Amino acid sequence: MSKLIIDHETQESEGGEDDLHKYLVNCKKNPGHVQFIPVDTFTLQHLPEGHQDNDLFELIKATADLTVRVDVKMITSPKWRRGSGSVWFVNKFHDGVIQDGVHGHTDYTKCWCRKCQDSNSPSKVWWEFSVYTATHVIFDVQENQTSLRLFYDRDDSPVISVNDVRVVDKDINSDRCELKCVTCDRNIGNKLLKMCKLYENIWKNVFTRYSASKSKHRINFIVSHPHGCSKQVSVGQCKDRLEEGDGTRFTYTTCTCPGSSGAHVQCIGYDGDWLWYNLIHCGNLHSGLNGSAFGYH
């Protein structure tokens, strides 16, 4: 593994949303957050010159749609730990048979959310999806203490949460964690499924264009929930590509803050991007750059 020393970027707090906004206002790493753009006001003009194309812009917006806040109740204290994550692999099931989605299977014939488990008439239709985040965001918690806030695009966005979350895979060395989530809310499930399909189509166009051009200015962007507040877009450049065995890690100038841990990292212009779908933000380095966890080919 690389010997890089990375300080993790979770946001811990004892209070609710008002407490998080206090951390936002008093941030020492990026005072004023001038290099973060709210996702609902992000435009084509926020991209660097030479990269202001619609496909890349649409990819950023599609990435934002699938970005979620990860909320974790800490066992050893009354604090909450918050990070970011991204939705992948949405699948719709009916009576345990997959109806739509990318891939997957289930051992259940009824929805397994808590509401349905306590019901005499559990839903026969439900949606399962994965969320990738950093292991250090959730490593010491029980499954029933983790929840997700979805579609948190603005300060006044309605609170839409998924509380049925299971840890299905985590790796301390690579700092990657996969959560399995379920909902029988048709509005949430259909929305996520549509967003995931749109993202895949847009990504293929961007990958083909930028891997062919082999731009010397490697674009990097991250959509995250800095300080646990609403989604923000930050755009920068990839600096170093570090490889160890089958693992690849990147450093970048793209701005991040506490609360950005676990966000999906997009490095545009590298031949292996398609394979690094699970590349996630890990933290900041003492050099002043930020760095990802290891993604695997």
Number of C-alpha atoms within 10 A of each C-alpha: 13 11 5 11 12 17 15 21 24 27 25 22 17 12 11 10 12 10 14 20 17 11 18 21 13 11 16 11 11 15 11 12 18 9 17 22 17 17 21 14 11 17 15 14 11 16 18 13 9 7 17 14 14 12 17 21 20 18 21 23 19 19 27 25 23 21 29 30 29 31 24 24 22 18 12 8 8 10 15 19 19 31 31 35 30 26 25 25 17 26 25 26 23 17 15 17 16 18 13 15 18 15 10 15 12 13 7 13 16 20 24 20 20 14 15 16 13 10 10 8 11 18 20 17 21 26 25 24 22 22 26 27 32 33 23 20 27 25 16 13 15 15 17 14 17 23 21 22 18 22 21 23 21 15 12 8 11 12 9 12 18 17 19 20 22 19 20 12 12 19 13 11 10 21 22 24 25 22 21 18 23 23 26 23 14 13 9 16 21 18 13 24 23 12 19 22 16 15 20 15 11 18 20 13 13 20 20 13 15 18 15 12 11 13 13 7 15 16 23 21 23 26 31 35 31 32 29 31 22 21 27 24 26 24 23 19 16 23 18 12 12 13 15 11 8 9 17 21 23 23 23 25 19 22 22 32 26 25 29 33 33 39 30 29 27 24 21 23 23 17 13 14 17 13 11 18 16 26 29 32 32 32 25 25 16 10 9 10 18 23 29 25 26 26 21 17 14
